[in-house]
Amino acid sequence: MATGETNRTADDAQRRSLLAAIVESSVDAIASMTLDGIVTSWNSGAEAIFGYTAEEMTDRHVSVLYPADRTEELAPILAQIRRGRQVHHFETRRVRKDGTVIDVSISVSPIRGEDGAIVGAAGVIRDVTERNWAEAEQRAAEAGRQESARIDIGADIELRLITAPYLPTVLADRGQIEQVLVNLALNARDAMPEGGILTFTTGAADLSEAPGVVWSETRPGLCAKLTVSDTGHGMDAETMSRAVEPFFTTRPPGQGTGLGLSAVYGIVTKAGGGIALDSEEGKGTTVHIYLPAAYVPAQGSALMRSPGNIRTILVVDDQPAVLEVVSRILRHNGYHTLEAGSYEEALSLLSMHDPDLLLTDSVLGEMPEQPLADRIRETKPGMRILRMSGGQVAALGPESGQVINKPFTAKDLVEKVRAILDVPPEY
């Protein structure tokens, strides 16, 4: 008996040693902490990603890694852990020792003692900054290729795209924003008859006190910024002062209506944004477009991240742009999202996950006879459902859940989701 116990003890020690070696060699950050957020272990992957050594982080509160606008995330995560629940692939931002803000994907699981009681949390953190940069650049490049294919900017004009990886969500008509791009591109083309460089740049800015910007009646704070610049002949001060006037043009008769910048101004200000011009004769023109962030929760707002839990929402929509924007709004307000672009993808995700809410478009392309909500209610009774309706005949069945009508604001969506999730599910 003693020999058997000794062998088991040796086997256990060997397994623990192997596990420790695997953890230490992982390129992902792997760390553990108490239920109060005090770090108890810190692997070499964590040292590489965050810049803190194990000695520096052990016995230190994990909140040192949180940006100022993400401090509310810790309490809900720890609350989930105390209830024995896991947090899977929660994407957010964290701060390195040198102050650099990075994108991370976080999974956290409870640590149980020998008696089964939860004594802490283990987290795996992956740096996804480069991935997000690459995806943003790919989307921007594809958009640029599609836009270039639709308008002829001329063989002698070089198109450049400079894109930011993070942009605030804005609420605006997609067709009208495309018209803004087209008008500005055509104006730039006409200003460069001998060829030149046309540059589209995206970014974010806090422009509450931005000088020189012609705003709509409401001056926003956080904005998405689009800058379009050319190397054309430019404008003098008098021309620039009248550039957004309807029917004003410096072109000869029959070569333009003078509605290009005027239309841009109308679209942008209707969306609550602003426009500014920089130009000088012989040195080109730069147009700055500012569109207000769709929704930025203020401190103390009822729509801040829900204290005490992080809810998972399965978002289903066969329009990629809608799927991305809706999911981004939810993530920015503290929810974890799963995203499906089709009926089949939704079912696949539901077979692997147990979301708190299904948020789905009313009508999905290539939908089988049985509506998605009906199928889900058979397999997951009590699943809370919110469908997005664009005025079509609902294809989810008569008892398929609550409805939010398109178009809706980010605030409308978050309030609706919060109202549904605050009510216990019916089984």
C-alpha positions as CSV (number, residue, x, y, z in Angstrom):
1,M,0.0,0.0,0.0
2,A,2.8,2.4,0.9
3,T,4.5,1.7,-2.4
4,G,1.2,2.4,-4.3
5,E,0.7,5.7,-2.4
6,T,4.3,6.7,-3.1
7,N,3.9,6.0,-6.8
8,R,0.7,8.0,-7.0
9,T,2.3,10.9,-5.2
10,A,5.3,10.7,-7.6
11,D,2.9,10.6,-10.6
12,D,1.0,13.6,-9.3
13,A,4.2,15.5,-8.8
14,Q,5.3,14.7,-12.3
15,R,2.0,15.8,-13.8
16,R,2.1,19.1,-11.8
17,S,5.7,19.7,-13.0
18,L,4.7,19.0,-16.6
19,L,1.7,21.3,-16.3
20,A,3.8,24.1,-14.8
21,A,6.3,23.7,-17.6
22,I,3.5,24.0,-20.2
23,V,2.1,27.1,-18.5
24,E,5.6,28.7,-18.3
25,S,6.4,28.0,-22.0
26,S,3.1,29.4,-23.3
27,V,3.3,32.5,-25.5
28,D,0.0,33.6,-24.1
29,A,-0.2,35.4,-20.7
30,I,-1.3,32.9,-18.1
31,A,-1.9,34.3,-14.6
32,S,-3.9,33.5,-11.5
33,M,-5.4,35.8,-8.9
34,T,-7.4,35.7,-5.7
35,L,-11.1,36.5,-5.6
36,D,-10.0,40.0,-4.6
37,G,-7.9,40.5,-7.7
38,I,-4.5,40.0,-6.2
39,V,-2.1,38.3,-8.7
40,T,-0.7,35.0,-7.3
41,S,1.2,33.7,-10.4
42,W,2.5,35.2,-13.6
43,N,4.1,33.2,-16.5
44,S,6.8,34.3,-19.0
45,G,4.1,34.9,-21.6
46,A,2.6,37.5,-19.3
47,E,6.0,39.1,-18.8
48,A,6.5,39.3,-22.6
49,I,3.0,40.8,-23.3
50,F,2.8,43.3,-20.4
51,G,6.4,44.0,-19.6
52,Y,6.1,43.3,-15.8
53,T,8.2,40.5,-14.3
54,A,6.6,37.9,-12.1
55,E,8.3,39.5,-9.1
56,E,6.7,42.9,-10.0
57,M,3.2,41.5,-10.5
58,T,3.0,38.8,-7.7
59,D,0.9,40.2,-4.8
60,R,0.0,43.2,-6.9
61,H,-3.6,44.1,-7.8
62,V,-4.5,43.2,-11.4
63,S,-6.2,46.6,-11.9
64,V,-2.8,48.0,-12.7
65,L,-3.3,46.5,-16.2
66,Y,-6.7,48.2,-16.8
67,P,-7.0,51.5,-18.7
68,A,-9.0,54.2,-17.0
69,D,-12.1,53.6,-19.1
70,R,-12.1,49.8,-18.4
71,T,-11.9,49.7,-14.6
72,E,-15.5,48.6,-14.3
73,E,-14.7,45.3,-16.1
74,L,-13.0,43.6,-13.1
75,A,-15.9,43.4,-10.7
76,P,-18.2,41.6,-13.1
77,I,-15.5,39.2,-14.1
78,L,-14.8,38.3,-10.5
79,A,-18.5,38.0,-9.8
80,Q,-18.9,35.5,-12.6
81,I,-16.0,33.5,-11.2
82,R,-17.5,33.4,-7.7
83,R,-20.6,31.9,-9.2
84,G,-18.5,29.2,-10.8
85,R,-19.0,30.6,-14.4
86,Q,-16.3,31.0,-17.0
87,V,-15.6,34.0,-19.2
88,H,-14.7,33.0,-22.7
89,H,-12.8,35.1,-25.3
90,F,-13.8,38.5,-23.8
91,E,-12.1,41.1,-26.1
92,T,-11.1,44.4,-24.5
93,R,-8.0,46.6,-23.9
94,R,-5.2,46.5,-21.4
95,V,-2.1,48.6,-20.5
96,R,1.5,47.5,-20.7
97,K,4.1,48.6,-18.1
98,D,5.4,51.2,-20.6
99,G,1.9,52.7,-21.0
100,T,1.1,51.2,-24.4
101,V,-2.6,50.2,-24.7
102,I,-3.1,46.8,-26.4
103,D,-6.0,44.7,-27.6
104,V,-6.5,41.4,-25.7
105,S,-8.7,38.4,-25.7
106,I,-9.3,37.1,-22.2
107,S,-10.6,33.8,-20.9
108,V,-11.0,33.3,-17.2
109,S,-11.9,30.2,-15.2
110,P,-12.5,29.5,-11.5
111,I,-9.8,27.8,-9.4
112,R,-11.2,25.3,-6.9
113,G,-9.6,24.1,-3.7
114,E,-9.4,20.4,-2.7
115,D,-12.9,20.8,-1.0
116,G,-14.4,22.1,-4.3
117,A,-14.7,25.7,-3.0
118,I,-13.7,28.5,-5.4
119,V,-10.5,30.1,-4.2
120,G,-9.4,32.1,-7.1
121,A,-9.3,32.7,-10.9
122,A,-7.0,31.6,-13.7
123,G,-6.8,33.8,-16.8
124,V,-5.4,33.2,-20.3
125,I,-4.7,36.5,-22.1
126,R,-3.8,36.8,-25.8
127,D,-2.5,39.9,-27.4
128,V,-4.7,40.4,-30.5
129,T,-3.5,43.9,-31.4
130,E,-1.7,42.9,-34.6
131,R,-4.6,40.7,-35.7
132,N,-7.0,43.6,-35.3
133,W,-4.7,46.0,-37.2
134,A,-4.5,43.5,-40.0
135,E,-8.2,42.9,-40.1
136,A,-8.9,46.7,-40.1
137,E,-6.4,47.3,-42.9
138,Q,-7.9,44.4,-44.9
139,R,-11.4,45.8,-44.6
140,A,-10.2,49.3,-45.5
141,A,-8.3,48.1,-48.5
142,E,-11.3,46.1,-49.7
143,A,-13.5,49.1,-49.3
144,G,-11.0,51.2,-51.2
145,R,-10.9,48.7,-54.0
146,Q,-14.7,48.5,-54.3
147,E,-15.0,52.3,-54.2
148,S,-12.3,52.7,-56.9
149,A,-14.0,50.2,-59.1
150,R,-17.3,52.2,-58.9
151,I,-15.8,55.6,-59.8
152,D,-13.1,56.5,-62.3
153,I,-10.5,58.6,-60.4
154,G,-8.0,58.5,-63.3
155,A,-5.0,56.3,-64.1
156,D,-2.6,59.2,-63.1
157,I,-4.0,59.5,-59.5
158,E,-2.5,57.4,-56.8
159,L,-5.0,56.3,-54.1
160,R,-3.6,55.9,-50.5
161,L,-5.5,54.6,-47.5
162,I,-4.3,55.2,-43.9
163,T,-6.7,53.5,-41.5
164,A,-6.9,53.5,-37.7
165,P,-7.5,50.1,-36.0
166,Y,-10.2,51.6,-33.7
167,L,-13.0,53.9,-34.6
168,P,-16.1,54.9,-32.6
169,T,-19.4,53.5,-33.9
170,V,-21.4,56.1,-35.7
171,L,-25.1,56.1,-36.8
172,A,-25.5,57.3,-40.4
173,D,-27.0,56.1,-43.6
174,R,-24.5,53.9,-45.4
175,G,-25.6,55.1,-48.8
176,Q,-25.1,58.7,-47.9
177,I,-21.7,58.1,-46.4
178,E,-20.7,56.4,-49.6
179,Q,-22.0,59.5,-51.4
180,V,-19.7,61.6,-49.3
181,L,-16.7,59.5,-50.3
182,V,-17.7,59.6,-54.0
183,N,-18.2,63.4,-54.0
184,L,-14.9,64.1,-52.2
185,A,-13.0,61.7,-54.6
186,L,-14.5,63.3,-57.7
187,N,-13.7,66.8,-56.4
188,A,-10.1,65.7,-55.8
189,R,-9.9,64.1,-59.2
190,D,-11.0,67.3,-60.9
191,A,-8.5,69.3,-58.9
192,M,-5.7,67.1,-60.2
193,P,-6.0,67.1,-64.0
194,E,-2.3,66.2,-64.4
195,G,-2.5,63.5,-61.7
196,G,-1.5,63.4,-58.1
197,I,-2.1,61.7,-54.8
198,L,-5.6,61.1,-53.2
199,T,-5.4,60.1,-49.5
200,F,-8.2,58.8,-47.3
201,T,-7.3,58.7,-43.6
202,T,-9.5,57.5,-40.7
203,G,-9.1,58.1,-37.0
204,A,-10.9,59.1,-33.8
205,A,-10.7,62.5,-32.0
206,D,-12.3,64.3,-29.1
207,L,-13.4,67.5,-30.8
208,S,-15.6,69.3,-28.2
209,E,-13.6,72.5,-28.8
210,A,-12.3,71.9,-32.3
211,P,-11.5,75.2,-34.0
212,G,-12.4,76.0,-37.6
213,V,-15.1,73.2,-37.9
214,V,-18.5,74.0,-39.2
215,W,-20.8,72.0,-37.0
216,S,-24.4,71.0,-36.9
217,E,-26.4,72.4,-34.1
218,T,-25.1,69.9,-31.7
219,R,-21.3,69.9,-31.2
220,P,-20.2,66.4,-30.3
221,G,-17.2,65.2,-28.2
222,L,-15.8,61.9,-29.3
223,C,-15.9,61.6,-33.1
224,A,-14.9,59.3,-35.9
225,K,-12.7,61.3,-38.3
226,L,-12.4,61.0,-42.0
227,T,-9.8,63.1,-43.8
228,V,-9.6,63.3,-47.6
229,S,-6.7,65.1,-49.0
230,D,-5.4,65.8,-52.6
231,T,-2.3,67.3,-54.1
232,G,-4.3,69.4,-56.6
233,H,-4.4,73.1,-57.4
234,G,-6.0,74.1,-54.0
235,M,-8.3,77.1,-53.2
236,D,-7.8,80.6,-52.2
237,A,-9.3,82.0,-49.0
238,E,-12.4,83.5,-50.8
239,T,-13.2,80.3,-52.7
240,M,-12.7,78.2,-49.5
241,S,-15.1,80.4,-47.6
242,R,-17.9,79.7,-50.1
243,A,-17.0,76.0,-50.9
244,V,-20.0,74.5,-49.1
245,E,-22.6,76.9,-50.6
246,P,-25.1,75.2,-53.0
247,F,-24.4,75.7,-56.7
248,F,-21.1,77.6,-56.0
249,T,-18.4,76.3,-58.4
250,T,-15.2,77.6,-60.0
251,R,-15.6,75.2,-62.9
252,P,-16.6,76.4,-66.4
253,P,-20.3,76.2,-67.4
254,G,-21.4,72.6,-68.1
255,Q,-18.5,71.0,-66.1
256,G,-20.2,70.7,-62.7
257,T,-23.2,71.7,-60.6
258,G,-21.3,73.0,-57.6
259,L,-23.3,70.6,-55.4
260,G,-20.3,68.3,-54.4
261,L,-19.2,69.9,-51.1
262,S,-22.6,71.3,-50.4
263,A,-24.0,67.8,-50.5
264,V,-21.2,66.5,-48.3
265,Y,-21.9,69.3,-45.8
266,G,-25.6,68.5,-45.8
267,I,-25.1,64.8,-45.2
268,V,-22.5,65.3,-42.5
269,T,-24.4,67.9,-40.5
270,K,-27.6,65.9,-40.8
271,A,-25.7,63.1,-39.0
272,G,-24.8,65.5,-36.3
273,G,-21.2,66.0,-37.4
274,G,-19.0,68.7,-38.7
275,I,-16.7,69.6,-41.6
276,A,-13.5,71.6,-41.9
277,L,-11.4,72.6,-44.9
278,D,-7.7,73.3,-45.2
279,S,-6.5,74.5,-48.6
280,E,-3.9,76.8,-50.2
281,E,-3.4,77.6,-53.8
282,G,-0.9,75.2,-55.4
283,K,-0.7,73.0,-52.4
284,G,-3.9,70.9,-52.5
285,T,-7.0,70.6,-50.4
286,T,-7.8,68.6,-47.2
287,V,-11.4,68.0,-46.1
288,H,-11.9,66.9,-42.5
289,I,-15.2,65.1,-41.8
290,Y,-16.2,64.5,-38.1
291,L,-19.1,62.1,-37.2
292,P,-20.2,61.8,-33.6
293,A,-19.8,58.6,-31.7
294,A,-23.2,56.8,-31.6
295,Y,-23.2,56.3,-27.9
296,V,-20.5,57.0,-25.2
297,P,-21.8,56.1,-21.7
298,A,-21.0,58.7,-19.1
299,Q,-19.8,57.8,-15.6
300,G,-22.7,56.8,-13.5
301,S,-25.0,56.2,-16.5
302,A,-27.5,53.4,-16.1
303,L,-26.1,52.0,-19.3
304,M,-22.6,51.5,-18.0
305,R,-21.4,47.9,-17.8
306,S,-23.7,45.8,-15.7
307,P,-22.3,45.3,-12.3
308,G,-22.0,41.8,-11.1
309,N,-22.1,39.9,-14.4
310,I,-20.9,39.8,-18.0
311,R,-23.6,38.5,-20.3
312,T,-23.1,36.7,-23.6
313,I,-25.2,37.7,-26.6
314,L,-25.4,35.7,-29.8
315,V,-25.9,38.2,-32.6
316,V,-27.2,36.8,-35.9
317,D,-27.5,38.9,-39.1
318,D,-26.6,38.0,-42.7
319,Q,-25.5,41.6,-43.5
320,P,-21.8,41.8,-42.4
321,A,-21.9,45.5,-41.8
322,V,-25.0,45.3,-39.5
323,L,-23.5,42.3,-37.7
324,E,-20.2,44.2,-37.0
325,V,-21.8,47.4,-35.8
326,V,-24.4,45.8,-33.6
327,S,-21.8,43.5,-32.0
328,R,-19.4,46.5,-31.5
329,I,-22.1,48.5,-29.7
330,L,-22.8,45.6,-27.4
331,R,-19.1,44.9,-26.6
332,H,-18.5,48.6,-25.9
333,N,-21.3,48.4,-23.3
334,G,-19.8,45.4,-21.5
335,Y,-21.4,42.4,-23.2
336,H,-19.5,39.5,-24.7
337,T,-20.7,38.7,-28.2
338,L,-20.9,35.6,-30.4
339,E,-21.4,36.5,-34.1
340,A,-23.2,34.4,-36.8
341,G,-23.7,35.5,-40.3
342,S,-26.2,32.7,-41.2
343,Y,-28.8,30.3,-39.8
344,E,-26.3,27.5,-39.9
345,E,-23.6,29.5,-38.1
346,A,-26.0,30.4,-35.4
347,L,-26.9,26.7,-34.8
348,S,-23.3,25.8,-34.7
349,L,-22.4,28.4,-32.1
350,L,-25.4,27.4,-30.0
351,S,-24.2,23.8,-30.0
352,M,-21.0,25.0,-28.3
353,H,-22.2,28.0,-26.2
354,D,-25.0,28.9,-23.9
355,P,-25.7,32.6,-24.5
356,D,-27.9,34.7,-22.3
357,L,-29.7,36.3,-25.3
358,L,-30.3,35.7,-29.0
359,L,-30.3,38.9,-31.0
360,T,-31.3,38.1,-34.5
361,D,-32.5,39.7,-37.7
362,S,-36.1,38.8,-38.4
363,V,-35.4,37.6,-41.9
364,L,-32.3,35.6,-42.8
365,G,-31.3,34.6,-46.3
366,E,-31.7,30.9,-47.1
367,M,-33.6,30.2,-44.0
368,P,-35.2,26.7,-43.8
369,E,-38.8,26.2,-43.2
370,Q,-38.5,26.1,-39.4
371,P,-37.7,29.6,-38.1
372,L,-34.5,30.1,-36.1
373,A,-36.3,31.1,-32.9
374,D,-38.6,28.0,-33.1
375,R,-35.6,25.7,-33.6
376,I,-33.9,27.3,-30.6
377,R,-36.9,27.1,-28.3
378,E,-37.0,23.3,-29.0
379,T,-33.4,22.8,-28.0
380,K,-32.9,25.6,-25.4
381,P,-36.2,26.3,-23.7
382,G,-36.3,29.6,-21.9
383,M,-33.8,31.3,-24.2
384,R,-34.4,35.0,-24.3
385,I,-34.8,36.3,-27.8
386,L,-34.7,39.8,-29.3
387,R,-35.3,40.2,-33.0
388,M,-34.4,43.1,-35.2
389,S,-37.1,44.0,-37.6
390,G,-36.8,46.2,-40.6
391,G,-40.5,46.3,-41.2
392,Q,-40.6,42.9,-42.9
393,V,-43.1,40.2,-42.1
394,A,-41.5,38.4,-39.1
395,A,-40.1,35.0,-40.0
396,L,-39.4,33.8,-36.5
397,G,-42.8,32.6,-35.4
398,P,-45.5,34.2,-33.3
399,E,-44.0,33.5,-29.9
400,S,-40.4,34.3,-30.9
401,G,-39.5,37.0,-28.4
402,Q,-39.4,40.8,-28.3
403,V,-38.7,43.1,-31.2
404,I,-36.6,46.2,-31.8
405,N,-37.4,48.1,-35.0
406,K,-34.7,49.3,-37.4
407,P,-33.3,51.8,-37.6
408,F,-32.4,52.1,-33.9
409,T,-29.8,54.0,-32.0
410,A,-27.1,52.4,-29.9
411,K,-28.8,53.8,-26.8
412,D,-32.1,52.1,-27.9
413,L,-30.4,48.8,-28.4
414,V,-28.6,48.8,-25.1
415,E,-31.6,49.8,-23.1
416,K,-33.7,47.1,-24.8
417,V,-31.1,44.4,-24.1
418,R,-30.7,45.5,-20.5
419,A,-34.5,45.4,-20.0
420,I,-34.7,41.9,-21.3
421,L,-31.6,40.5,-19.5
422,D,-32.8,42.0,-16.2
423,V,-35.9,39.8,-16.3
424,P,-35.2,36.1,-15.3
425,P,-35.8,33.6,-18.2
426,E,-39.0,31.6,-18.3
427,Y,-38.5,27.8,-18.4
